[in-house]
Amino acid sequence: MLNRLPELVPLMIPILALMIPIVAIMTTHQRKMAEIMRDRNPIVDGQVDALRREVAELKQLVHQQSISIDNLVSVQTRSIPDLRDRVSH
C-alpha cells in the first residue's frame, strides 16, 4: 500500500481541495441552526405547549365519548331480545 502512495497523492489533492468548502458550508449551516434553536421565541413555545394540552384534552374527550357510545350500543343490544320476548307473548 505504501508503494502506491505516490500514485494516490495526485488524486487526493483535488479531493481534499473540494472538501474544504463543503466542510465550511456544513459548519456555517450548523452554526445557523444552533442560533435558530437558541433564539427560539418563548411565546411560540408557550403556544405549542398550549396546543399540546388541548390535543391531549380532545383525545381524552374522544376516548370518553367512544366508551359512552359503546356502552349505549351494548345496552340497546341487550334490550332488543327483551323487547322481542314481550312482543311474542
C-alpha positions in Angstrom: 0.0 0.0 0.0 2.8 2.4 0.9 4.4 1.8 -2.5 1.2 3.1 -4.2 1.1 6.2 -2.1 2.9 8.4 -4.7 0.3 7.4 -7.2 -2.6 8.4 -4.9 -1.3 11.8 -3.8 -2.2 13.5 -7.1 -5.8 12.1 -6.7 -6.1 13.1 -3.1 -5.1 16.7 -3.6 -8.2 17.7 -5.6 -10.4 15.7 -3.4 -9.1 17.4 -0.3 -9.4 20.8 -2.0 -13.0 20.2 -2.8 -13.8 19.0 0.8 -12.6 22.3 2.3 -15.6 24.4 1.0 -18.0 21.5 1.7 -16.9 21.4 5.4 -17.1 25.2 5.5 -20.7 25.2 4.2 -21.7 22.5 6.6 -20.1 24.3 9.6 -21.9 27.5 8.6 -25.2 25.7 8.3 -24.7 24.0 11.7 -23.9 27.4 13.3 -27.0 29.0 11.9 -29.2 26.1 13.0 -27.8 26.3 16.5 -28.5 30.1 16.6 -32.1 29.4 15.4 -32.6 26.8 18.2 -31.1 29.2 20.8 -33.2 32.2 19.7 -36.5 30.4 19.7 -39.3 32.6 20.8 -40.7 31.7 24.3 -44.2 32.9 23.2 -44.2 30.3 20.4 -43.0 27.6 22.9 -45.9 28.5 25.1 -48.4 28.4 22.3 -47.1 24.9 21.2 -47.4 23.7 24.8 -51.0 25.0 24.9 -51.8 23.3 21.7 -50.4 20.0 23.0 -52.5 20.3 26.1 -55.6 21.0 24.0 -54.9 18.0 21.8 -54.5 15.8 24.9 -57.8 17.0 26.2 -59.5 16.4 22.9 -58.1 12.8 22.8 -59.4 12.2 26.3 -62.9 13.6 25.3 -63.0 11.4 22.2 -62.0 8.4 24.3 -64.7 9.1 26.8 -67.3 9.5 24.1 -66.3 6.3 22.4 -66.8 4.4 25.6 -70.2 6.1 26.2 -71.3 5.2 22.6 -70.1 1.6 23.1 -72.0 1.3 26.4 -75.1 2.7 24.8 -74.9 0.2 21.9 -74.4 -2.7 24.3 -77.4 -1.6 26.4 -79.6 -1.3 23.3 -78.4 -4.7 22.0 -79.3 -6.3 25.4 -82.7 -4.7 25.4 -83.7 -5.9 21.9 -84.2 -9.6 23.0 -86.2 -8.4 26.0 -88.5 -6.4 23.6 -88.9 -9.4 21.3 -89.9 -11.6 24.3 -92.6 -9.0 25.3 -94.0 -8.8 21.8 -94.1 -12.5 21.2 -96.0 -13.3 24.4 
